[in-house]
Amino acid sequence: MVLKVYGPGTAASRRVLLCLVEKDIPFEIVPVDLVKGEHKSPEFLKLQPFGVLPVIQDGDFTLFESRAIMRYYAEKYKDQGTNLLGKTIEERGTVEQWLEVEAQNYFPPVYNLAVHIMFHSIVGIQPDSKVIEESEQKLAKVLDIYEERLSKSKYLAGDFVSLADLSHVPFAQFLVNDMGKEYMIRNRKHVSAWWDDISSRPSWKKVLQLG
């Protein structure tokens, strides 16, 4: 039975798809129309009680939360495709550390920027300039720490690409291409080189083609 991924081209869904492509795992995308509210339908809420994308169905197994899905498949197929967890327990711990950094420090400000710069204008809501300014300041501090880290290793967890790097890609894509904030990446030499590396991977190009 082919793995099913519920969700359109949301950032969180793309995070999952990027992992699956890197791991050479076949999958089928099941469209969910957010505009029509299909993610809040009784049928969908049986899969994801919070009504949030993405969700996967792998036979009788259902799982939601994008980072949990990434961890699950990176572990389940650790000997297939790209090793995204490291080869030692220390490397695995470092991957988990930077995954937590992404979720707790990088994601909140970049998400706020995306909401107020990209999405509010789409639905006709006035962006909050104070939130934008504060979020940019918080993100700048995070990226300064990344700059220091990436001056010592090619990727966040070491000299191998991992889930920690891939988890950043979808929202960094928004930052660079859709928010007019590319300078936040480009003004930091090592962050810029890291972004060029991870965003040019064939797996990410394939995910973008999927929509």
C-alpha positions in Angstrom: 0.0 0.0 0.0 1.4 3.4 -1.0 2.1 5.9 1.7 -0.5 8.8 1.5 0.5 12.4 2.4 -2.5 14.6 3.0 -2.0 18.2 2.2 -1.2 20.7 -0.6 2.0 22.8 -0.9 2.1 24.1 2.7 5.5 24.6 4.3 4.9 21.8 6.8 3.8 19.4 4.1 6.9 20.3 2.0 9.1 19.5 5.0 7.7 16.0 5.1 7.9 15.5 1.3 11.5 16.6 1.3 12.4 13.9 3.8 10.5 11.3 1.8 12.2 12.2 -1.4 15.6 12.1 0.3 14.8 8.6 1.7 13.6 7.3 -1.7 10.1 6.5 -0.2 7.3 6.3 -2.7 4.2 8.3 -1.8 0.9 9.6 -3.0 -0.3 13.2 -2.4 -4.0 13.5 -1.3 -5.1 17.1 -1.9 -6.9 18.9 0.9 -8.6 22.1 -0.1 -7.9 24.7 2.7 -10.1 27.3 1.0 -13.1 25.0 1.2 -12.3 24.1 4.7 -11.7 20.4 4.0 -9.1 20.3 6.8 -11.9 21.0 9.2 -14.3 18.4 7.8 -15.4 15.5 10.1 -13.6 13.0 7.8 -10.3 14.9 8.1 -10.6 15.5 11.8 -10.7 11.7 12.3 -7.2 11.7 10.9 -5.9 14.9 12.5 -8.1 16.1 15.4 -6.6 19.6 15.3 -7.4 20.1 11.6 -3.8 20.9 10.6 -1.7 19.7 7.7 0.1 17.4 7.0 -1.1 13.9 7.9 0.3 10.6 6.6 -1.5 7.3 6.3 0.9 4.3 5.9 -1.4 1.3 5.7 -3.2 1.2 9.1 -0.7 3.7 10.6 -1.6 7.4 10.8 0.7 10.1 12.0 0.6 13.9 12.1 3.0 16.7 13.0 5.6 17.2 10.3 8.8 16.9 12.4 7.4 13.7 14.0 6.8 12.3 10.6 10.3 13.2 9.4 11.8 11.5 12.4 9.7 8.4 12.0 10.7 7.8 8.3 14.3 8.8 8.8 14.5 6.1 11.5 12.3 3.5 9.8 14.3 3.7 6.6 17.7 4.7 8.1 19.5 2.3 5.7 17.7 3.6 2.6 18.4 6.8 0.8 20.2 9.7 2.5 21.2 9.1 6.1 19.5 12.0 7.8 20.2 11.1 11.5 24.0 10.6 11.7 26.0 7.5 12.2 26.7 7.7 15.9 24.6 8.4 19.0 26.5 11.7 19.4 25.6 12.7 15.8 22.0 11.7 16.4 21.9 13.8 19.6 23.3 16.8 17.7 20.7 16.4 14.9 17.9 16.3 17.6 19.4 19.4 19.2 19.3 21.5 16.1 15.8 20.2 15.2 14.7 21.6 18.5 16.5 24.8 17.8 14.6 25.0 14.5 11.2 24.3 16.1 11.7 26.6 19.2 13.9 29.4 18.0 13.9 29.7 14.2 10.3 28.7 13.4 8.3 31.1 15.6 9.8 34.4 14.2 10.0 33.2 10.6 6.4 31.9 10.8 5.2 35.3 12.2 7.0 37.1 9.3 5.3 34.8 6.8 1.8 35.3 8.3 2.1 39.1 8.5 4.0 39.8 5.3 2.6 37.1 2.9 -0.7 35.8 4.2 -2.4 38.8 5.8 -2.2 40.7 2.5 -3.8 37.8 0.7 -6.9 37.8 3.0 -7.0 41.6 3.2 -5.8 42.0 6.8 -3.5 44.9 7.7 0.0 43.5 8.6 1.2 44.4 12.1 4.4 46.3 11.6 5.4 45.9 15.3 5.1 42.1 15.0 7.2 42.2 11.8 9.9 44.3 13.4 10.1 42.2 16.6 10.1 38.9 14.6 12.8 40.1 12.3 15.0 41.1 15.3 14.4 37.7 16.9 15.2 35.9 13.7 18.4 38.0 13.2 19.7 36.8 16.5 19.0 33.2 15.6 20.7 33.5 12.3 23.7 35.1 14.0 24.1 32.0 16.1 23.7 29.9 12.9 26.5 31.9 11.3 28.8 31.1 14.1 27.8 27.4 14.0 28.2 27.1 10.3 31.6 28.7 10.3 32.7 25.5 12.0 30.7 22.8 10.2 29.2 22.6 6.7 25.7 21.7 8.1 24.0 22.3 11.4 24.7 18.9 13.0 28.1 18.5 11.5 29.6 17.7 8.1 26.5 15.7 6.9 23.1 17.0 5.8 20.4 16.0 8.3 16.8 16.5 9.2 17.9 19.6 11.1 18.9 21.3 7.8 16.0 20.0 5.8 13.4 21.2 8.4 14.5 24.8 7.7 14.1 24.8 4.0 10.4 25.5 3.3 10.2 28.7 5.4 13.7 29.8 4.4 12.3 29.6 0.8 9.5 32.0 1.8 12.1 34.3 3.5 14.3 34.4 0.4 11.8 34.4 -2.4 8.5 35.8 -1.1 9.0 38.1 1.8 11.7 40.5 0.5 14.0 39.4 3.3 16.7 37.6 1.3 19.4 39.9 2.9 18.9 38.2 6.2 20.4 35.1 4.6 22.8 36.8 2.2 24.3 39.2 4.8 25.7 36.1 6.6 28.4 34.4 4.6 28.2 30.9 6.1 24.4 30.9 6.4 24.2 32.0 2.7 26.5 29.2 1.6 24.5 26.7 3.7 21.2 27.9 2.1 22.6 27.7 -1.4 23.7 24.1 -0.6 20.4 22.8 0.9 18.1 24.7 -1.5 19.9 23.3 -4.5 19.4 19.7 -3.6 17.5 17.6 -6.2 15.1 16.6 -3.5 13.9 20.1 -2.9 13.7 20.9 -6.6 11.4 17.8 -6.9 9.2 19.0 -4.0 8.8 22.4 -5.6 7.6 20.7 -8.8 4.9 18.9 -6.8 3.3 22.3 -6.0 
